[in-house]
């Protein structure tokens, strides 16, 4: 039976079918290459060693956010003025997910304040999100003690922490003027470099 089927297939073989299939495949590949060339490669555009991601699953979680529209920021208890989605249109946005008990987080606040003074008039918005499963009851007092000068809010139900894949503190997420997440987990020492790059891009 198998030999008979094979013989029938060989007898019905048409070399032109192969040529057509090959031509179609090449055409699809050319179109795909052209389209891909038109689209910017955003996710993973910054070096991995610019982030604190020391585990593959952390980088994978953050890469899943990068190159996509900014997720919702479900937080509460704003200080220094609340921030609405409309306030972020056309802005470069830095979100600093921090914990009140985190030493490096507290050490980064003065630099956040400096960046806001330096680039605020150029379109930079900085948002602090106090998260973590402990220490949020100290949010307001901590913000005052460390002189946070930008809008900040708390994340009592850890909704923002989950949505933004916060695995450590601080976790910086940076969004471009079009509302696209460009990097999550970037180290404090590289935040300003990313900000400068995104501010230099044309406004939508």
C-alpha positions as CSV (number, residue, x, y, z in Angstrom):
1,X,0.0,0.0,0.0
2,X,2.7,2.4,1.0
3,X,4.7,1.7,-2.3
4,X,1.5,2.3,-4.4
5,X,0.8,5.7,-2.7
6,X,4.4,6.7,-3.2
7,X,4.2,5.8,-6.9
8,X,1.0,7.8,-7.3
9,X,2.6,10.8,-5.7
10,X,5.7,10.6,-7.9
11,X,3.5,10.3,-11.0
12,X,1.5,13.4,-10.0
13,X,4.6,15.4,-9.1
14,X,4.8,18.8,-10.9
15,X,8.1,20.6,-10.7
16,X,6.3,23.9,-11.4
17,X,4.5,23.5,-8.0
18,X,7.8,23.5,-6.2
19,X,8.9,26.7,-8.2
20,X,5.6,28.4,-7.3
21,X,6.0,27.4,-3.6
22,X,9.6,28.6,-3.5
23,X,8.7,31.9,-5.2
24,X,5.9,32.4,-2.7
25,X,8.1,31.6,0.2
26,X,10.8,34.0,-1.0
27,X,8.2,36.7,-1.5
28,X,6.8,36.3,2.0
29,X,10.3,36.4,3.4
30,X,11.1,39.6,1.6
31,X,7.8,41.2,2.7
32,X,8.5,40.1,6.3
33,X,12.0,41.4,6.2
34,X,10.8,44.7,4.9
35,X,8.1,45.1,7.6
36,X,10.5,44.1,10.3
37,X,12.9,46.6,9.1
38,X,10.3,49.3,9.4
39,X,9.4,48.5,13.0
40,X,11.7,49.7,15.7
41,X,13.2,46.9,17.9
42,X,12.4,48.3,21.3
43,X,12.3,45.4,23.8
44,X,15.8,44.7,25.1
45,X,17.3,47.7,23.4
46,X,19.4,48.5,26.4
47,X,22.2,46.2,27.6
48,X,21.1,43.6,30.1
49,X,24.0,44.6,32.4
50,X,22.2,48.0,32.7
51,X,19.5,46.2,34.7
52,X,19.5,44.5,38.1
53,X,18.0,41.4,36.6
54,X,20.3,38.6,37.7
55,X,17.9,35.8,37.0
56,X,16.5,34.8,33.6
57,X,12.9,34.9,34.9
58,X,13.3,38.5,36.1
59,X,14.6,39.6,32.7
60,X,11.8,37.7,30.9
61,X,9.1,39.3,33.1
62,X,10.5,42.8,32.4
63,X,11.1,42.1,28.7
64,X,7.4,41.1,28.4
65,X,6.5,44.7,29.4
66,X,9.1,46.4,27.2
67,X,8.1,47.6,23.8
68,X,4.4,47.7,24.8
69,X,2.0,50.4,26.0
70,X,2.3,51.5,29.6
71,X,0.2,49.3,31.9
72,X,-2.2,50.9,34.4
73,X,-0.7,52.3,37.6
74,X,-3.2,51.2,40.3
75,X,-2.0,53.2,43.4
76,X,-3.5,55.4,46.1
77,X,-2.8,58.1,48.6
78,X,-1.0,60.5,46.4
79,X,1.3,63.2,47.8
80,X,2.9,66.1,45.9
81,X,-0.1,66.1,43.6
82,X,-1.8,63.2,41.9
83,X,-1.0,62.0,38.4
84,X,-3.6,61.0,35.8
85,X,-2.9,59.3,32.5
86,X,-3.7,62.5,30.7
87,X,-0.8,64.2,32.6
88,X,1.6,61.8,31.0
89,X,0.8,62.3,27.4
90,X,3.9,63.3,25.4
91,X,6.1,63.0,28.5
92,X,9.1,60.8,29.4
93,X,8.0,59.0,32.6
94,X,10.3,57.5,35.2
95,X,8.5,55.3,37.8
96,X,10.5,54.4,40.8
97,X,9.1,51.4,42.7
98,X,10.7,51.6,46.1
99,X,10.4,50.3,49.7
100,X,10.7,52.5,52.8
101,X,13.1,50.0,54.4
102,X,15.4,49.9,51.3
103,X,18.7,51.7,51.8
104,X,19.5,52.0,48.1
105,X,16.0,53.3,47.4
106,X,16.4,56.1,49.9
107,X,19.9,56.9,48.5
108,X,18.4,57.3,45.1
109,X,15.8,59.9,46.0
110,X,18.2,62.9,45.9
111,X,19.1,61.9,42.3
112,X,15.5,61.7,41.4
113,X,15.0,65.2,42.7
114,X,18.0,66.4,40.7
115,X,16.7,64.8,37.5
116,X,13.3,66.4,37.9
117,X,14.9,69.9,38.3
118,X,17.2,69.3,35.4
119,X,14.8,67.8,32.9
120,X,11.3,68.6,34.2
121,X,11.0,71.6,31.8
122,X,12.0,69.3,28.9
123,X,9.2,66.8,29.5
124,X,10.3,64.5,32.3
125,X,7.8,63.2,34.9
126,X,9.0,61.2,37.9
127,X,6.6,59.1,39.9
128,X,7.4,57.3,43.2
129,X,5.5,54.2,44.1
130,X,6.0,52.9,47.6
131,X,5.4,49.2,47.5
132,X,6.6,46.0,49.2
133,X,4.7,43.8,51.6
134,X,6.0,45.8,54.6
135,X,6.7,49.3,55.5
136,X,4.0,51.1,53.6
137,X,2.4,52.4,56.7
138,X,5.4,54.7,56.9
139,X,4.9,56.0,53.4
140,X,3.9,59.6,54.1
141,X,6.4,60.1,57.0
142,X,9.2,58.5,55.0
143,X,8.5,60.7,52.0
144,X,8.7,63.8,54.1
145,X,11.8,62.7,55.9
146,X,13.7,62.0,52.6
147,X,12.3,65.1,50.9
148,X,10.6,63.4,47.9
149,X,9.8,66.4,45.6
150,X,7.8,64.5,42.9
151,X,4.4,62.8,43.0
152,X,4.4,59.6,44.9
153,X,1.7,57.1,46.0
154,X,1.4,53.8,47.9
155,X,0.6,50.4,46.7
156,X,-1.2,48.8,49.7
157,X,-2.6,45.8,47.8
158,X,0.6,45.3,45.7
159,X,-1.4,45.6,42.5
160,X,1.2,47.9,40.9
161,X,4.0,45.7,42.1
162,X,2.4,42.7,40.4
163,X,1.5,44.5,37.2
164,X,5.0,45.9,36.7
165,X,6.8,42.7,37.7
166,X,8.7,44.3,40.6
167,X,11.2,41.7,41.9
168,X,13.5,44.0,43.8
169,X,13.8,47.6,45.1
170,X,14.3,50.0,43.6
171,X,12.8,48.9,40.3
172,X,12.9,51.7,37.7
173,X,10.5,51.6,34.8
174,X,11.0,54.2,32.0
175,X,8.3,55.1,29.5
176,X,8.8,57.2,26.3
177,X,6.7,60.1,25.0
178,X,4.4,57.7,23.1
179,X,3.5,55.8,26.2
180,X,5.7,52.8,25.4
181,X,7.6,51.1,28.1
182,X,11.3,51.1,27.0
183,X,13.0,49.5,30.0
184,X,12.2,48.0,33.3
185,X,14.7,47.2,36.1
186,X,17.3,49.6,35.0
187,X,20.0,50.3,37.5
188,X,20.0,53.7,39.2
189,X,23.4,54.6,37.6
190,X,21.9,54.3,34.1
191,X,18.5,55.9,34.6
192,X,19.7,59.4,33.5
193,X,21.3,58.0,30.4
194,X,18.0,56.4,29.4
195,X,16.1,59.6,30.2
196,X,18.5,61.6,28.0
197,X,18.0,59.3,25.1
198,X,14.2,59.3,25.3
199,X,14.0,63.1,25.8
200,X,16.0,63.5,22.6
201,X,13.5,61.6,20.6
202,X,10.8,63.6,18.7
203,X,7.5,64.2,20.4
204,X,4.5,62.3,18.9
